[in-house]
């Protein structure tokens, strides 16, 4: 996109001055990273516990989620100790209060307390950490904060329709690259007199981008009508876009029709993004440019912070590893079902009788720090260098977007080779995420088999 000026990072982000001494800047970044680790664990406890125990407490409704709630409550205490030991929290009163809150979370999880007991304590602990950070953003989510700010600034009008945010933006004609197999090739040149029109499709609650949707655009005005389907594109921000021939100067009506994301999902997303949506915008064509009647972007829900999904992904994976243009994280959990998207609806893929684990891969774009959608992930399980099994993961919607499947992990396997096929989307301005990548990672010794 062209002519975009970023005024600051989302969530009140501050940056270290460029003239700060390197050791000071490095320490500040390390403190932010440790705080991000702690925030990720706390937000995972809050999320997992809601799915693990009946709202009134006392009854476990998902044993896997409950076990993870216990794990992340313990991790939060350990991560807080590391954060304090690094000198990140100097106020003694806050140190004591944070310790009390974390102990209360762990005790509430242990006694299977009502949701409110865990959620309220987690919210209070999160607030202590965020106050200590004084508006700074953990390094791990700086790219997501920047991308969200760019998107908010670029959007000229946004409509909320059900679960969706449908944002509309335009610019002069752009260079578009389309996917041909695992290659990116230039699309046909833009028609004379056309403009680039983009739809930014995001979750209403969180502003997380939504992938794999079918997005159709109709522009009507001055007796002319142009209808086109928009290509999904990876750029500074995730978007659906095309170079579109505009009517003559004058008022126009722009209609955007969304078919739900054709994405597999976990149970927490079964009721979300399953219906189509339509949004209508009014604007003007002037001198081959498109402008819209302003409908400002609205904030995310109060219980969500930009980048929470990435913090939770890293907390689950424990560590991300470089692989070509990507960073890759591995998560091995107990078996759980998923729902494939078939014929316009989620369809249960139950846990097979012999399944041992739900295996997930987190995939991040190294250049932008954003989670990458619609890639292909193949796994090869290895024991002393020999192949002992393989699997293919599917893209999944959940509290953070990832790739996963419930499969048989060979007991003798000690590592897994992860092959990343480039995402099945195009690119804006220049080829991005154009090549495959590989990384081999050790498997955890304890794999949470049930």
C-alpha positions in Angstrom: 0.0 0.0 0.0 1.1 3.5 -0.8 1.3 6.7 1.2 0.7 5.0 4.6 2.1 6.8 7.6 2.3 4.9 10.9 1.9 7.3 13.8 2.6 4.8 16.5 2.1 1.2 17.6 -1.1 -0.2 18.8 -1.8 -0.7 22.5 0.1 2.4 23.5 3.4 0.9 22.4 6.6 2.9 23.1 9.9 2.2 21.6 13.4 2.4 22.9 15.1 5.6 21.6 17.6 4.9 18.8 20.3 6.8 20.6 19.9 4.7 23.8 23.1 2.8 24.8 23.0 -0.7 23.4 23.2 -2.5 26.7 20.3 -0.4 28.1 18.2 -1.1 25.0 19.0 -4.8 25.2 18.0 -5.0 28.9 14.8 -3.1 28.1 14.0 -5.6 25.3 14.8 -8.5 27.6 12.5 -7.2 30.3 9.7 -6.8 27.7 10.2 -10.4 26.5 10.0 -11.7 30.0 6.9 -9.7 30.7 5.4 -11.1 27.4 6.2 -14.7 28.5 4.3 -14.0 31.8 1.4 -12.3 30.1 1.1 -15.2 27.6 0.9 -17.8 30.5 -1.7 -15.7 32.4 -3.9 -15.2 29.4 -3.7 -18.9 28.6 -4.8 -19.8 32.1 -7.8 -17.4 31.8 -8.7 -18.9 28.3 -8.1 -22.6 29.1 -10.0 -22.5 32.4 -13.2 -21.2 30.8 -13.1 -24.3 28.6 -12.1 -26.7 31.3 -14.5 -26.3 34.2 -18.2 -25.6 34.4 -18.9 -21.9 34.9 -20.2 -22.5 38.4 -17.1 -24.6 39.3 -16.8 -28.1 40.8 -17.1 -30.0 37.5 -14.4 -30.6 34.9 -15.9 -30.6 31.5 -12.6 -31.0 29.5 -9.8 -32.9 31.2 -7.2 -31.9 28.7 -8.0 -28.2 29.1 -8.1 -28.6 32.9 -4.6 -30.2 32.9 -3.3 -27.3 30.8 -4.9 -24.8 33.2 -2.9 -26.4 36.0 0.3 -26.4 33.9 0.0 -22.7 32.9 -0.9 -21.6 36.4 2.3 -23.2 37.6 4.2 -21.7 34.7 2.9 -18.2 35.5 4.5 -18.4 38.9 7.8 -19.6 37.5 7.8 -16.9 34.8 6.9 -14.2 37.4 9.9 -15.3 39.5 12.2 -15.0 36.5 10.8 -11.6 35.6 11.2 -10.3 39.1 14.7 -11.8 39.4 15.7 -9.8 36.3 14.8 -6.6 38.1 11.7 -5.9 36.0 9.4 -5.2 39.0 11.1 -3.0 41.6 8.0 -2.0 43.6 7.9 -4.2 46.6 4.1 -3.8 47.0 3.5 -4.9 43.5 5.9 -7.8 43.9 3.9 -9.0 46.9 0.5 -8.4 45.3 1.5 -10.3 42.1 2.7 -13.2 44.2 -0.6 -13.3 46.1 -2.6 -13.1 42.8 -0.6 -16.0 41.2 -1.0 -18.1 44.3 -4.7 -17.4 44.3 -5.0 -18.5 40.6 -3.2 -21.7 41.3 -5.3 -22.5 44.3 -8.6 -21.6 42.5 -7.6 -23.9 39.6 -6.7 -26.7 42.1 -10.1 -26.5 43.8 -12.0 -26.2 40.5 -13.4 -22.8 41.5 -16.1 -20.9 39.5 -14.8 -19.1 36.4 -15.0 -15.7 38.0 -12.5 -16.6 40.7 -9.8 -17.5 38.1 -10.7 -14.8 35.6 -10.7 -12.0 38.1 -7.4 -13.0 39.7 -5.8 -13.4 36.3 -7.1 -10.0 35.2 -5.6 -8.4 38.3 -2.3 -10.1 37.8 -2.3 -9.0 34.1 -3.0 -5.4 35.2 0.1 -5.5 37.5 2.4 -6.6 34.7 0.9 -4.1 32.2 1.3 -1.2 34.7 4.9 -2.2 35.2 5.5 -2.2 31.5 4.2 1.4 31.3 2.8 1.1 27.8 5.7 -0.9 26.3 4.9 -3.8 24.0 6.7 -7.2 24.3 9.2 -7.7 21.4 7.3 -10.8 20.3 4.2 -8.8 19.4 5.7 -5.6 18.2 5.1 -6.7 14.5 1.5 -7.5 15.2 0.9 -4.2 17.0 2.4 -2.4 14.1 0.4 -4.3 11.5 -2.8 -3.6 13.4 -2.0 0.1 13.6 -1.3 0.2 9.9 -4.5 -1.6 9.1 -6.6 0.8 11.4 -5.0 3.8 9.8 -5.4 2.6 6.2 -9.1 1.6 6.5 -11.3 4.4 5.3 -14.6 2.9 6.5 -15.4 -0.1 8.6 -18.7 -2.0 9.2 -19.4 -4.5 12.0 -21.5 -7.3 10.7 -22.1 -10.2 13.2 -18.7 -11.6 14.1 -16.9 -9.7 11.3 -15.2 -6.4 10.9 -15.3 -5.5 7.2 -12.9 -2.6 6.5 -12.6 -1.0 3.1 -9.5 0.9 1.8 -8.2 2.0 -1.6 -5.1 3.3 -3.2 -3.6 3.7 -6.7 -3.2 0.5 -8.8 -0.8 -1.9 -7.2 1.6 -4.7 -8.2 -0.1 -8.0 -7.3 1.5 -11.5 -7.2 -0.5 -14.6 -7.4 0.3 -18.1 -6.3 1.0 -20.7 -9.0 1.8 -23.9 -7.1 4.6 -23.0 -4.7 5.7 -20.0 -6.8 4.5 -16.4 -6.9 4.1 -14.8 -10.3 3.0 -11.3 -11.3 -0.7 -10.9 -12.0 -1.9 -9.2 -15.2 -1.2 -5.5 -15.4 -3.9 -3.2 -13.9 -6.4 -1.8 -16.5 -6.0 1.9 -17.3 -8.1 4.0 -15.0 -8.3 1.4 -12.3 -7.6 1.7 -8.5 -6.6 -0.8 -6.0 -9.5 -1.7 -3.6 -8.9 -3.8 -0.5 -11.1 -5.4 2.1 -9.6 -6.0 5.5 -11.6 -8.9 7.0 -11.0 -9.2 10.8 -12.6 -10.6 13.9 -15.0 -8.2 15.5 -13.7 -8.9 19.0 -10.0 -8.9 18.5 -9.1 -7.4 15.0 -7.3 -10.7 14.2 -7.2 -11.2 10.4 -9.5 -13.8 8.9 -8.2 -16.0 6.2 -9.7 -18.4 3.6 -12.9 -16.4 3.0 -14.5 -15.7 -0.3 -14.8 -11.9 -0.7 -16.8 -10.4 -3.6 -16.9 -6.7 -4.4 -19.5 -4.7 -6.4 -19.0 -1.0 -7.3 -22.0 0.8 -8.8 -22.3 4.4 -10.0 -23.0 6.7 -13.0 -24.8 3.8 -14.7 -21.8 1.5 -14.5 -21.4 -1.7 -12.4 -18.2 -3.6 -11.7 -18.2 -6.9 -9.9 -15.0 -8.8 -8.9 -13.8 -11.4 -6.5 -10.8 -10.2 -4.4 -7.6 -12.2 -4.0 -6.3 -13.0 -0.6 -2.9 -11.2 -0.3 0.0 -11.0 2.2 1.4 -7.5 2.5 2.1 -5.1 5.3 -1.3 -6.2 6.5 -3.4 -9.2 5.5 -6.1 -8.2 3.0 -8.3 -9.2 0.1 -7.7 -7.0 -2.9 -7.8 -6.3 -6.7 -7.1 -3.5 -9.2 -10.6 -2.5 -10.2 -11.9 -0.3 -13.0 -13.8 2.6 -11.5 -16.9 4.4 -12.8 -16.7 8.1 -13.9 -16.4 10.7 -11.3 -19.4 10.9 -8.9 -21.1 9.0 -6.1 -20.7 5.2 -5.9 -22.1 2.4 -3.8 -19.7 -0.4 -2.8 -21.1 -3.7 -1.7 -18.9 -6.4 0.0 -20.2 -9.9 0.3 -18.3 -12.4 2.6 -18.6 -16.2 2.5 -17.4 -17.7 5.8 -13.7 -18.6 6.2 -13.3 -22.2 4.8 -11.1 -23.0 7.7 -11.0 -26.0 10.1 -11.3 -25.1 13.7 -11.3 -26.1 17.4 -14.5 -26.3 19.4 -14.1 -22.8 20.7 -14.7 -21.5 17.2 -17.7 -23.7 16.2 -20.2 -20.9 16.5 -18.1 -18.1 15.1 -17.6 -17.1 11.4 -20.1 -19.7 10.1 -22.6 -17.2 8.5 -22.1 -15.0 5.4 -22.1 -11.3 5.7 -22.8 -8.3 3.5 -21.7 -4.7 4.1 -22.6 -1.6 2.0 -20.5 1.5 1.8 -21.1 4.9 0.1 -18.3 7.0 -1.5 -17.1 9.1 -4.3 -14.9 8.7 -7.4 -12.7 11.7 -8.0 -9.9 11.9 -10.5 -9.6 8.1 -10.7 -9.5 7.7 -6.9 -12.0 6.2 -4.6 -12.9 7.7 -1.2 -15.6 6.6 1.3 -17.9 8.3 3.7 -16.0 7.8 7.0 -17.0 5.1 9.4 -14.2 4.9 11.9 -12.6 1.8 13.2 -13.9 0.7 16.6 -11.7 -0.7 19.5 -11.3 -4.4 20.4 -13.1 -5.8 23.4 -11.8 -4.7 26.7 -10.6 -8.2 27.7 -8.4 -8.6 24.7 -5.1 -6.9 23.9 -3.6 -6.7 20.4 -1.1 -9.6 20.1 -2.6 -11.7 22.8 -2.9 -14.6 20.3 0.8 -14.5 19.6 1.7 -14.3 23.3 -0.5 -17.4 23.9 1.0 -19.2 20.9 4.5 -18.7 22.2 3.5 -19.6 25.8 2.1 -22.9 24.5 5.0 -23.7 22.2 7.6 -22.5 24.7 10.0 -21.4 22.0 10.0 -20.4 18.3 12.8 -21.6 15.9 14.0 -19.9 12.7 13.2 -21.8 9.5 13.8 -19.8 6.3 11.3 -16.9 6.2 9.4 -18.3 9.2 9.6 -18.9 12.9 8.2 -22.3 14.0 6.9 -23.5 17.3 5.9 -27.1 18.2 3.1 -28.1 20.6 2.3 -31.7 21.6 -0.8 -32.3 23.6 -3.3 -35.0 24.5 -5.8 -36.1 21.9 -8.7 -33.8 21.0 -11.2 -33.5 18.2 -11.2 -30.9 15.5 -13.9 -29.7 13.0 -13.1 -29.7 9.3 -14.8 -27.2 7.1 -16.9 -29.0 4.5 -19.7 -27.8 2.2 -20.0 -24.5 4.1 -20.1 -25.9 7.7 -17.8 -27.3 10.4 -17.9 -31.2 10.4 -16.5 -33.2 13.4 -13.3 -35.1 12.9 -13.4 -37.4 16.0 -10.4 -38.7 17.8 -9.4 -42.0 16.3 -9.2 -45.0 18.8 -5.4 -45.3 18.4 -4.6 -41.6 18.4 -1.9 -40.6 20.9 -1.6 -36.8 20.6 -2.9 -33.6 19.2 0.2 -32.0 17.5 0.2 -28.3 16.6 2.6 -26.0 14.8 2.8 -22.3 15.3 4.0 -20.4 12.1 5.2 -16.8 12.3 6.5 -14.6 9.5 10.0 -13.5 10.6 9.8 -10.2 8.7 6.5 -9.0 10.2 6.0 -11.0 13.3 2.5 -12.0 12.2 0.9 -15.5 12.3 0.9 -17.0 8.8 -2.3 -18.5 7.4 -3.0 -21.2 4.8 0.5 -22.7 4.6 1.0 -26.5 4.3 2.6 -28.3 7.1 4.1 -31.9 6.7 5.6 -33.8 9.6 8.2 -36.6 9.5 8.9 -38.3 12.8 12.4 -39.6 13.3 14.1 -42.0 15.7 18.0 -42.0 15.6 17.7 -40.3 12.2 15.4 -42.9 10.6 11.8 -42.1 9.5 9.2 -43.8 11.7 6.1 -41.9 10.8 4.6 -38.9 9.0 1.5 -36.7 9.1 0.0 -33.6 7.5 -1.5 -30.9 9.6 -4.5 -28.7 8.8 -4.8 -24.9 9.3 -7.0 -24.3 12.4 -8.9 -21.4 13.9 -8.8 -21.1 17.7 -7.6 -18.7 20.3 -4.6 -18.4 18.1 -4.4 -19.6 14.5 -2.1 -22.6 14.0 -1.8 -25.9 12.3 -2.8 -29.1 14.0 -4.3 -32.6 13.9 -4.9 -35.5 16.4 -2.6 -38.3 15.2 -0.5 -41.3 16.2 2.9 -40.1 17.3 5.3 -43.1 17.2 6.5 -43.9 20.7 10.0 -44.4 19.5 10.2 -41.0 17.8 12.6 -38.5 19.3 12.4 -35.6 16.9 10.2 -34.3 14.1 11.1 -32.7 10.8 8.6 -29.9 9.9 8.3 -29.0 6.3 6.5 -25.7 5.5 4.9 -25.3 2.1 4.4 -21.6 1.3 0.9 -20.2 2.1 -1.7 -20.6 -0.7 -2.2 -16.8 -1.0 -0.8 -14.1 -3.1 1.3 -11.0 -2.2 1.0 -7.3 -2.6 3.9 -5.1 -3.9 6.6 -7.8 -3.9 6.8 -11.6 -3.5 6.6 -12.5 0.2 6.8 -15.9 1.8 7.7 -17.3 -1.5 9.8 -20.4 -0.6 9.3 -23.6 1.4 11.3 -24.2 4.6 12.4 -27.1 6.9 13.3 -27.4 10.5 13.9 -30.4 12.8 12.9 -30.1 16.4 13.1 -32.5 19.4 9.9 -34.1 20.6 9.1 -33.5 24.3 9.9 -36.5 26.5 6.4 -36.3 28.1 3.7 -36.0 25.4 0.6 -35.7 27.5 -0.9 -39.0 26.2 -4.3 -39.8 27.7 
